[in-house]
Amino acid sequence: MTPQTPDDIYDCVIVGGGPAGATAAHDLARTGRRVLLLDKAGRIKPCGGAIPPRLIQDFDIPESVIVARARAARMIAPSGRVVDMPVEGGAVGMVDREHFDEWLRERAAKAGCERRAGSFTTIDREADGTAVVVYEPKGSGSAEVRIRTRTVIGADGARSRVAADSIPGGSETKCVFAYHEIIKSPAPTDAFDPARCDIYYQGRLSPDFYAWVFPHGETTSVGVGSANKGFSLRDAIRTLRKDIGLDEAQLVRKEGAPIPLKPLKRWDNGRDVILAGDAAGVVAPASGEGIYYAMLGGREAATAVGELLETGDVRALAATRKRYMKAHGQVFMILGIMQHFWYRSDKRREGFVAMCNDKDVQRLTWDAYLNKRLGKPDHMAHLKIFLKDTAHLLGLAPNRPKTTA
């Protein structure tokens, strides 16, 4: 093992260089803290790549990083019925995670963060209780490295090794398994619009989640998610690509990974370790959206670590989850209920897509997504949605299918 000298200690070691870890590293480094970002080089998470205006504004994302803008979403029901949901007066930014995540890591490095490539092994303790992060550097035959640090942020994704190592209940994350193929974007057709995100709510493509086609400018993400371990995600993508005429499109790369859909009950060890992003389970149910929530979690973790380093008060760590869930827990709860009910059968998926044709539903949905908040009270709109929702539940609402070309 490669030791450090007695005085060689970091303020924070961040495990995982995705949006959560890179954001935490940037925020801490720019305050003058000595930060190490440890990341597995070459790993890219399967992701549709959609980022809302709120993220672009809050995290100062430049136009050069955004590869496309989606101005509508299209929902496709089991029957083939389509519902278009235009983004009124705005657009959703689209990024390619291969380049977006690296840009975030480079921004952290420019702020003063040190980067290393390697795989986290465990957290040991010295006699005085100081945390020692142990990792295997990239490259076969390399000896383990031990890094002394005052704090640790675990941002190493779903089924986090940091969480399992240090947080009570940290290995109990429930996940959806996601797989996507990045292909060269084809010429526009009715089935493919470079300014539209298509979402397929069809049991044959996913028995409990959905499939997607998200354009990224020169490339496109074609993906699917499911928690059903016996369901073939690759076969589903093969079927979808054939159905919409993308089976001959050039394959650029493919990735798969678990995605958590429920926040962990605890994010810290009450001492010097805190989780962020997928490691903490903060991905929106129903939609699977995670980039904004990951970056926000990274920022909140960095704030908590900064406060702990400044004051020595470990309560700053536990306060992070309380503050985060107060702001976003209601959205997670509503989306969780929605996923549990509407994704259970094709009959219910059909009703869900039909509901999305309602202008009040579209307005409230886009406001919540684009601005990351529940809309201001609109009692008539909520009443109308409730009545229509009830009609679909009882099978009383008419469905007039409009099939895709």
N, C-alpha and C positions, 0 to 999 in steps of 0.2 A: 504493500500500500504506500501511496505517496502522502507523507504527512505535511502539515503546515507548521510554520514557526509559531511559538506561543502568542505572539502579538498579531498574527495574521488572522483576522476575523472579519467576516462580512456583517453588515447590518441586516441584510436579508438575502437568502437564497430562494429564488423562484424556480420551481420545478414545472416545466411546461411552457413552451413558447408560442401557444396559440393566442387568440385575441385577448383572453383574460390575463395570461401571464405576461404577454408583451406590454399590455396597458399598465399593469401593476409595476413592471420594471421601469417603464418610461416615467410614470408619475413619481416613483421613489427616487430614481436617479436624478431627475431634474431638481430635486430638493437638496441634493448634495449627499445623499446616502450612498454607501458603498454596496452595490447590488450585483449579484451574479444571476444570470439567466441561464438555466440548464435545460437544454431541449434536445429531443431526438431529431437529428437532421434528416430531412427527406420525407417526413410523414406529412400527408395532406388529408384533412378530414373531408369525408363526403358531405357536401353542403350545396344547397341551391344558390347561395351567395347573395341573397337579398338583404339590403341594409336600408332602413328607413331614414327620412330626412333628419329625425331627431338624433340619430347616431352620427350622421355626417356633421351636424352642427356641434354637438356636445364634445366630439372627439377630434375635431379639426381635420377631417378627412379631405384631402385635396381632390380636385376634379381628375387629376392624372391617374389616380388609383381606381376610379370608377370606369369599368369597361363598357357599360351599357346602362340604359334607363328603361325600366318597364312602366308603361303608362296604362296598363290594364292587366287584370287577371281573368282567366277563363276557367270556370268550374265545369267538369264533365261528369255526368251522372252515369250509373250503370246502363241505362237505356240508350245512352249516347246523347241525351239532351245536354245542351250547352247553355251556360249563363255567363254573360260577359259582365265584368265589374270594372268599369273605367275608373282610374284614379282622377277624380275631379280636381282640376287646378294644381296637379302635382305629379310626381313620379317616384318610383322606388329605385334606388341605386342598386346596381348589380356589380359584384366583384368576383374575381377568380381567387379562391383561397390560396392557391399555390403562390401567387404574387402578393396578395393582400396581407397574408400573415407575415411574409418575409419583410414587407415594407414596415409593418408594425415593429418587428424585431429590430430592424435597422434604425428606426426612429428612436427606440430605446437605447441602442448602442450610441447613437449620436448625442443622447442626453447624458451619457457617462456610464451606462450599464455595461458590465463585462459579459460576453457571451461564451458559452462552452457547449460542445456537443457530447451527449452521453446519456446513459440510462440510469435513472434513480434506482438505488438498491434498498436503502433503509436510512433511518435516522438513529444514530447512536448518541450516547450521552457521556460527557467527561465527568470526572469526579465532582466538579462543582455544578453539574447540571447543564452546562453549555451544550447546545445541540450541535451534532456533527453529521452533516449530510454525506452519505456514502454513495458514490456512483461509479459506473463503469464507463470510461471514455470510449468514444467511437473508435472502432478499429480492433481487430482480433489480437489477442495476446497482450493487451494493455493491462497494467495493474490497476486495481481499484484506487480511487482518489477519495480522500477525506477532507471535507470542507467545514471549518468551524464557522458558526453563524449565530447571531442573536435571535433571528426569527426566520421562519420558513413560510412561504406561500405555496400551497399545493394547487397547481393549475394544470395538472397532467391528465385531464379529460375524464370521461366516464370510466367507472371502475378504477378510479385513481389509486395508485399504489401508495401515495402519500396518505390519502384518507384511510385506506386499509391499515396502514402502518401506525397511524397516530390518533385517529378520531374515532371515538366510540360510535358504532353503527356505520362506520365509513365504508363498509363493504356491502351494504344492503341496498344499493341503487337498482331501481327497476328501469329497464332500458327497452327502447325500440332499436332494432338493428337496421342500419341504413347502408345502401349500396348505390353508387351512381357511376355512370360512364360519361366522361367528357369527350364530346365528339366535335368535329369541325361543323360549324353552323351551315345549314343548307340554304338554298335560295328560299325566299318567303313563299308560303302557300297558305291556304285556309287553315291547315293543320299546324302550321308553324309561322309565327309572327315574331320577328326579332325584338319587338317592343311589348311583348305580352308573356306573362307567366301562365302556363297551363297546369292545372291540378286535376288529377284523375281520381275520383272517388268510386272505384270499381273493385268489387271483391276479387275478381279474377287477377287483378294487378296487386292488390294488397288486401288480405282478409280483415285487417284491423287498423290500417293507417291510410296512406294514399301514395300515389306515384306523381312525378312531376316532370315538366320540361321547362327549364329556366335558361333563357338565352344570356350569354356572356360576351356579346359582340362577336368576335371571330370564332368562339367556341360556344358550346351549349351543354348544360348539365341535364342528363336524363337519369332520374333516380327513383328510388322506392324505399319505403320503410315498412317494417313489420316486427312484432314481438313474437310471432309464431315461428319457432325454431324449425319446424318441418316445412316451412314455405320457402320455395326457391326464389330469392330475390333476383338472381341472374336470369332465370327463365322469364320472370315478369318483365324485366327490362328488354329482353329479346323480343317478347310479345309486343310490348308497347312500341318499340322502334319499328317493328314490321308493320304494325297497324297504321302508323302515321307516316310511313314512307321514309324512315330514317335508318333502316336496316343496312343500307349501303354506305352511310356516312362514315367518314374516316374516324377511327378510334384514336384519341389522343392519350388518355390514361383512364384508369379505373381505381376506385377506392371503396373500402367498406369499413364500418366502425359502429360500435354501440352509441346510442344517444340517450341520455337520461331524460325522463319525463316527469320527475317528481323531486323537489328539493329535499336534500337530506335534513334530518331533524336537528343536526348539530354540525357546525362548520369549523369549530376550533377545539383545541385540546385544553383550553383554560390556562395556557402557559406561554407558548411561543409559535404555534402552528395554526394557520388558518387556510381554508379552502376558497377557491374562486372558480367561476365558470362551470363547465360540465362536471368538474370534480365535486362541486357543491350541489349539482343536480338542477341548476337553474336554466332549463330549456323549456320554452312554452309548450304545454300540452296541446294536442290537436293540430297545431301548425308546425311544431318542431323547430320554431325559430330560436336561434341561440346566440347569434353574433352580438346583438345589442346587449342582451342580458349577461353575456360573458364579459364584455368590455366594462359594463357597469359594475359587475362583481369584482373585476380586477381593480378598478378604481376604488371601490369601497374597501377592499382588502388592503390596498396600499395606504389608504387613509388611516385604517385601524392600526396597521403596523407602525406608521409614522407616529401616531399618538402613543402607542405602547413604548416605542423607543424614546420618546420625549419625556413621558411621565412615569413609566414603569407600571402603569395601571393595566393589568391584564383584562379588565372588564371591557376595554375597548374592542377586544376581539369578539366577544359574545354579542355586543351591541350591534355589530355589523349585520348579522342575520336578522335581528329584530327590526332594524331600520329598513333593510332591503325588503323584507316580506310585508312590512306595513305599506310600502309604496307599491308593491307588485303582487303580493299574495292573492289579492282578490281576482286579478286577471288570471293567475295560474289556476285558481280554484274553478272559475267559470269555464275556462278552456278544458280543464280536466273532466268536468261533468259533461261537457259537450262531446269530447272524444269518447268517453265511456258509453254515452247513449247513441250518438249518431253514427258511429263507425261499426256498429255491431252486425249489421246486415245490409244487403243491397236495397231492401225496401226502405230502410231508414236513410241510407245514403241518398236515395232518390228524393226523399222528402227534404233532406238537408240542402241539396243543390237547388231544389225548387224554391226553398225559403230564401236562398241567396239572390233570387231575382227581385226581391223586394227592395225598393229604393231606401227605405228606412234602415233595413239591415245593412245595406251597402254603406250608407253614410256613417252609421255608428261603427261598423267594422273598420273602415278606412281611418276614421278619426282615432280609434284606439290603437291601430297599428302604426300609423305614420307619426303620431305624437306620443305614443307610449303612455297613454292615460285613458281612463274611462271618460266618455264624453260628459259634458254638463247635463244635468237632469233634463230630459225631454220626455215627460210622462206620457204624452200621447203616442210618441214613437214607440216607447217601450210597451205600452198597452197593445198597440197594433201588432208588434212582434210577438207578444205573448199569445194573443188570440190566434194569429196565423200559425204559430208554433203548435198550439194545442190542436188546431185543425189538422195539421200534418201528422201529429201523433195519433189522432183518432182515425186517420185515413179519410177525412172529409174534404181535404183540399184537392182541387182538380190539378192533375199533372198533364200538361199538354207538351209532350216531348218534341224537342227540336233537335234532330240528330246532326252529328258532324258529317261533313262532306267525305 
